[in-house]
Amino acid sequence: MIVTTSSSIAGKKIVKTFGIVKGNTVRARHIGRDIVAVFKNLVGGEIQEYTKLLAESREQSVDRMKAEAAILGANAIVDTRFSTSYIMQNAAEILVYGTAVEVKDE
């Protein structure tokens, strides 16, 4: 399935629009990762444990959005956007949404 942030796909024509599709996940921080993060905060640098956690969350959200689009019969998603919000002190939601469409070669 093609997923893009643009409104069109080069070489493709949108022949049908199914509507908005979304995928989300809510993730909580892990105490072990928090301990490592505290040490990283002291010396500086990337906190790889959180980077990995957020990357996994984004991938899971995209997979859920693609599954929703496939159920509708779409073969592409355009205008894809990501949103992050804090649910509670140690948990965040990753939301991805876009427009499910059917595309064909031009």
C-alpha positions in Angstrom: 0.0 0.0 0.0 1.3 3.5 -0.9 1.3 5.9 2.0 2.3 9.5 1.3 2.1 12.9 3.0 1.2 14.6 -0.4 -2.2 15.0 -2.0 -1.2 13.1 -5.1 1.1 10.3 -6.2 3.3 10.8 -9.2 2.2 8.5 -12.1 -1.1 7.6 -10.4 -4.6 8.9 -10.6 -7.0 8.9 -7.7 -10.2 7.1 -9.0 -12.0 6.7 -5.7 -11.9 8.3 -2.2 -13.0 6.2 0.8 -12.5 8.8 3.5 -10.4 9.3 6.5 -8.5 6.4 8.1 -6.5 6.4 11.3 -4.3 4.3 13.5 -3.1 5.0 17.0 -1.3 3.6 20.0 -0.8 4.7 23.5 2.6 3.9 25.0 3.9 4.3 28.6 7.5 4.9 29.5 9.4 2.0 31.0 11.2 2.4 34.4 14.4 0.7 33.0 14.4 3.2 30.1 13.8 6.1 32.5 16.9 5.1 34.5 19.1 5.1 31.3 17.5 8.4 30.3 18.5 10.1 33.6 22.1 9.2 33.0 21.9 10.3 29.4 20.4 13.6 30.6 23.5 14.2 32.7 26.1 13.6 30.0 24.0 14.6 27.0 23.3 12.9 23.7 20.4 11.0 22.1 18.2 8.9 24.4 18.1 5.9 22.1 15.7 4.0 24.3 13.0 6.7 23.8 13.9 7.1 20.1 13.3 3.4 19.6 10.0 3.4 21.6 8.6 6.3 19.5 9.7 4.7 16.2 8.0 1.4 17.2 4.9 3.4 18.2 4.8 5.2 14.8 5.2 2.0 12.9 2.4 0.3 14.8 0.1 3.3 14.2 0.9 3.3 10.5 0.2 -0.5 10.3 -3.2 0.0 12.0 -4.1 2.8 9.6 -3.1 0.7 6.6 -5.2 -2.2 7.9 -8.2 0.1 8.2 -7.7 1.4 4.6 -7.3 -2.2 3.3 -10.7 -3.1 4.8 -12.3 -0.3 2.9 -10.7 -1.5 -0.3 -8.1 1.3 -0.7 -4.7 0.7 -2.2 -3.2 4.0 -1.1 -3.4 6.7 1.6 -2.7 10.4 0.8 -2.4 13.5 3.0 -0.9 11.4 5.9 -0.3 13.3 9.1 1.1 12.4 12.6 0.0 13.7 15.9 1.3 13.1 19.4 -0.4 14.0 22.6 0.2 13.2 26.3 -2.6 11.1 27.9 -1.1 11.2 31.4 2.2 11.9 33.0 4.1 8.9 31.6 2.0 7.9 28.6 1.6 9.4 25.1 -0.6 8.7 22.2 0.8 8.5 18.6 -2.0 9.1 16.1 -1.6 8.9 12.3 -4.4 9.7 9.9 -4.9 10.2 6.2 -7.3 9.8 3.3 -7.8 6.3 2.0 -8.0 6.2 -1.8 -7.9 3.9 -4.8 -5.3 4.8 -7.4 -4.6 3.5 -10.8 -1.7 4.1 -13.2 -2.2 7.2 -15.4 
